[in-house]
Amino acid sequence: MTSGPPKTPGSFAGWTTRRWLRAGVTGALVVLAALGSLGGWAMWRTTQITASLVDRRSPALIESIRIEAAMVNQETGIRGYGVSGRPDFLQPYAQGVAGERTATRRLRPLLRGDDRALADLAAVERHAGAWREHMAGPVSAAAPDEAAKIAERRADEGKADFDSLRRAMARQQAHLRDERAAAVRELRRATTLRDWMFAVIAVVIVLVAALVFEALRRGVTGPLTRLGSAAREVARGRFDRSLEGTGPADVRLLAADVESMRLRLVEELRFTEGARRLLDEQAEELKRSNAELEQFAYVASHDLQEPLRKVSSFTQLLQRRYGGQLDEKADQYIAFAVDGANRMQNLINDLLAFSRVGRVHNEQQTVDLEKVLTRTLGDLSVSVEETGADITHDALPTVVGDPTQLGMLWQNLLSNAIKFRSPDRPPRIHVGAERDGDTWRFTVTDNGIGIAPEFQEKVFVLFQRLHTKDAYPGTGIGLAMCKKVVEFHGGTIGIDPGYRLGTRVVVTLPALAAAGADPDREARP
């Protein structure tokens, strides 16, 4: 067990990646929000100054100039009418009056809130009113022959009033130009401030991005990369490579978990190595045992057979030559000796056949079970004829295996079905075959004496017999050999517990899966 990362109060050591990211994102958002607010204020300030300049200052100066032009038109018209007495000179005067009124009406709202500008406008209106009262009004209202006299009489006073008006309009326009120039300068300063502020915002954003990238590299991707590199070294076989975590708490906890896993793997590997060594020792022991078994098989097939044949031959010779010449007890002893020698010879032959399964006969090839069954029935023809057995079978397929061993399988199963027949009815034996996915399921069903449920597993054990040798001859190796053959071919064998009318042996074998072969092929019926 490994402990988690330290959790020191008031320290950053216990911060996880999520907490670091949350704090970093929050800080970045606060900085960006502040910069955004400043940038928004700069944009708003620039917009406000631009609107004031475009919507008020410049239009106010233009309207003031229009008032001046209108007053000049009025003065020109009055002077012309007063000199010539022609009424058509009053037309510029009337247009000037209308223009003045229009320009004044437009100018007044533009000056709202500007006391000095309103005072200038009031002065212009006052001087204009005085000029019209003293000069323009009397001249324009007089008849043509009287207009010249009035104009000449009031010329000095009118000139003084109009000069005062000119000075008032000049002051007004000078003030408006100053205000417009001040607005322009303020706009330039605001624009410069805005540009610098946005440049600073861009630089700060780049710095924040670089800081976030570097923080992620140092705190997250760097530790994870180093941990991944160390883990790959362990995966390549360097189990002594220690895994140390750096960075946030959860990354260090991950490194501690991976280190714990590495230690567990090292321990498991150590245990596996010990098990492998033990397995190698057992394999060597098994190899030695198999060599001894082969030696025993050789001795049994050569050295033991010869003296056993001598014992059997001489006891049979004694039985033929001296049978009936000795007492009854001697004849019985001789019969016992002959029978024991014969059974010993059969037992040795069966043991040799059992030991050869998977060792001597091991030719893996496609085997037509139909042909194998036909040969087996030919070998058992004498027993079939003597017992009157009726043997039927389904169409049998082709499988992969050793033909000799599969022949031994059918011979043992069928001979057992004939041997353990019921005394009150002739044997009826059927060999069935059906495809079940990737396997073939074979059944050998008879109507014999059957096998009790408690013995259905025992019959496949070597030398296990359910009957005495006097009732049913044999060595008790047949079904054990069948089990060994079937399991060597990757199949299973057992007794069907649900069948009660005799015995049904169920055998499964892998279906044919060799290249170029049809796995659904069945032999000819």
Buried (B, 14 or more C-beta within 10 A) or exposed (E): EEEEBEEEEEEEEBBBBEBBBEEBEEEBEEBBEEBEEBBEEBBEBBEEBBEBBEEBBBBBBBBBBBBBBBBBBBBBBBBBBBEEBEEEBBEBBEBBBEBBEBBBEBBBEBBEEBEBBBBBBEBBBEBBBBBBEBBBEBBBEBEBEBBBEBBEEBEEEBBBBBEBBBEBBBBBBEBBEEBBEEBBEBBEEBBEBBEEBBEEBEEBBEEBEEBBEEEBEEBBEBBBEBBEEBBEBBEEEEBEBEBEBBBBBBBBBBBBBBBEBBBEBEEEEEEEEEEEEEEEEEEEEEEEEEEEBEEBBEEBBEEBBEEBEEBBEEBBEBBEEEEEEEEEEEBEBBEEBBEEBBBBBBBBBBBBBBBBBBEBBEEEEEBBBBBBBBEBBEBBEEBBEEBEBEBEBBEBBBBBBBBBBBBBBBBBBBBBBBBBBBEEEEBBBBBBBEEEEEBBBBBBBBBBBBBEEEEBEEBBEBEBBBEEEEEBEBBBBBBBBBBBBBEBBEBEBBBEEEBEEBBBBBBBBBBBEEEEEEBEEBBEE
